[in-house]
Amino acid sequence: MGQKVRPTGFRTGIMTDWRSRWFAEKQEFSELLLEDAKIRSYIKKKLPRSGISRVEIERTREQVTLLIYSARVGLIIGKKGAEIDKLTQEIEKITKRRIEIKTIEITTPEVDAQLVAEDICEQLEKRASFRRTMKRAMELAMENGAKGIKLQLSGRLGGAEMARCEKAAQGSVPLSTLRAKIDYGFAEAATPQGNIGVKVWINNGDYLTPEESNGDDAQARQVPKKPARSRAR
């Protein structure tokens, strides 16, 4: 039996920050957690082709701030901000809270695992060859600075009678090393023969300590320090 760990969950709270940042009492916690899930699923459903990688949620007593990371920010904002205003109003109706939406552009979608997975799904739905699609995705990722990439497609590939699993990899993807910046993405392609699951792992190098980054705040990540051990004499 495979004992696999999702790389994002494995690093959350150690190398990466949480995607929902708020505090709640025990009585309200489950309600707010469910609300976060509703917001994320609504945004994905409302903006299916906007290249959304992830949605981060921050809460205060007064309002909820949504940080939408996307490769196509223009589609979310719309002409003179009309689309983003409409989206804000719709989410306010669902949550009954004050909502503020901020968009953050992803400049290199070729090395964002979630966007790569969704792009592969889009190609499969257009009946493209799955092997050619996998090869193209790996080449684009490596050309854009990825240290390694691993893909896994599961389902009735190429319209075959029996479902199977195809894997492909290029470069190094060390999944057990916490220091490695491994990005993970999953998406499903709805084909006439059935759904095809697409998993993507991308190695974007290492998390740097403040000393190694030479004061570059954008690259620096707080690597946990090992506790000093006192030797008994």
N, C-alpha and C positions, 0 to 999 in steps of 0.2 A: 504494500500500500504506500502510495507517495505521500511524503510528509513535507509539503511545500508551504512556504510562508510568503505572504504578499509583501514585497519590498517596502512599499510606502508605510504600511502599518508597523513593520519591523523597525523603521527608523523614526517614526513619529514620537516626539517628546525627547528624543536623544540627539538626532542630527537635523531633523526638520520640525517645523512648527505644526500645531494642530490646525485643521481646516475649519473648525468651529471654535471661536475664542470667546467664551462667556462663562459666567458663574451663575448657578441657580440653586435654590434650596431643593431638598429631596422631593417635596410635593410637586414642584413645577418642572423638575428636570425632564421627565419622560415626555411631557407635553411639548416643551421647547425642542427636544431632540427630534420628535416627530414633525414638528413645524419646519425644522431645518431640512429634513428629507423631502417634505412637500415642496419647499421653495426650490431645491435643486432639481427635482424631477419636473417641476413646472417650467423652469427656465430651459432645460434640455428639450422639453416637448415643444415649447413656444418658439425656440430658436434652433431648429435641428441642423441647419447648414451654416452656422455662424462660427464654426471652429472653436467651440468652447472647450478648454482643457479642464478647468476646475472652477468651482465657486467657493470662496471663503466667506464665512459669516462671522461678524463681530456684533455683539449686543451691548447696549447700555440700558438704563432704566427708560430713557426717552425714545431711543430709536434702534433700528436694525440696519447695519451697514453691510452691503453685499459687494464683494470684490470679485468681478468676473474677469478671469484670464482668458483672452481670446486672440486668435490669429486674424480675425476679421472684425475689428472694433467698429468700423464704419457701418456694418450691417446692424449692429446692436443699437448704435446711437441714432441712426437714421438721419433724414434731412432736417437740419436745424434742431436736432435733439428730440424730434417728434416720437420716434420709436421708443427711446429710453424713458420718456415721460409716461407713455402709454403702459409700458411694462411695469414701471413704478406703481402706477395707480392700480393695476391688476393684482400685483402682489400685496399691496396695502388692503385690498378687498378680502384676499384670502386670509391674511394674518391679523387684520384689525390693528396693525401697528404702523408707526411712521417708518418709512423705508427710504434709505439713501443708496443709490447704485453707483459704483465706481468701476470703470473699465480699465483694464491693464493689458497692453498689447504684447503678444508673444512674437518676438522678431524672427525666431528660427523654429517654425512649426515642424521642420524635418527631424528635430531631435526631441520633440515632446511626444512621449509614448502614447498618450491618449489620442492625440491628433493623428499620429501615424496609424493607430488601430482603426480610427474612424475613416481615414482616407482609404485604407485597404478594403474596408467594408463597402465603401462607396463604389470602388472599382469592381468588387465581386458582384454587387447588385446590378452593375452594368454589363455583366457576363464576361468580364475580362479573365484571362488565364491566371489562376491563382499562383502558379510558379513564377510567371513573369512579374506579377504584382509584388510578390515577396522579394524578388531579386531587386526590383526598382526601389522599393522602400529601404532595403539595406544599403544600397549604393548611395542614395540621397543622404541617409543618416551619417554614413562614414565620411562623405564629402563635406558635410557641414560640421565636422569636429567631434562626432561621437567616438568614444574609445572602443565601443562594442555594441552589438545589437543582437537580440535573439527573438525569433518569431515562432508562434505556434498557432496553427489553424486546425480546428476540429469540426467535423460534420461531413455532409455528403459533398465532398470536393469534386468539382468538375461534373456534377450531376451523377456521380457513381451510385450504384444500388446500395452499397454498404458504407456506412460512415466510418471515417478513419481520421488519424491525427498526423499532420505533416509538420516537421520542425525545420528551421533553418537558422544558422547563426554566423556571425562574422565578428572578428575581434574578440575581446575578453569581457565577460559579464560575471564578475565575482559576487554572487548573491549572498554569501555568508560574511562579507567584509562590510561592517557598518560604516566605515570611512568612505567607501565608494558611493558616488552619487547615482544610485540606480533609480530610474524612473520606470513606472509600470502603468500600462494602459490595457483596458479590456473593452471590446465592442462586439456587437452581433450584427451580421449581415443577413437580412431577410431575403432569401432567394426562393424561386418557385419550388425547388426540391426540398427546402427546409432551411432552418437557421444554421449559419456557420459562425462559430465562436472564434474571435481573433484576440490573441494575447501578445503583448509586446513588452519586452524589457530593453531599456537603453542605458548604457553606461556613459555618463557625462563627466567622467573624471572623478577626482576626489574632493571632499569638503575640505576647505583650507582653514587652518587656524589663523587668528589675527596676526601672528608673527610671520607666517608664510605668505600671507596676502599683501604684505608691505603697506598696511594701512588702508587697503582698498575695502571699504565697508560693504560694497555690493557683493564681493566674493567671499568675505570672511564669514565663517560659521563657527559658533562656539563649540569646539570639540571638548567633550567632558574630560576633566582632569582626573587622573588616577589618584585615589587617596594615599597619602604618605603612610608608609608602614613603619612602625617603631620596632626595632629589633630588641628582643629581650636578651640581656647579658647574664 
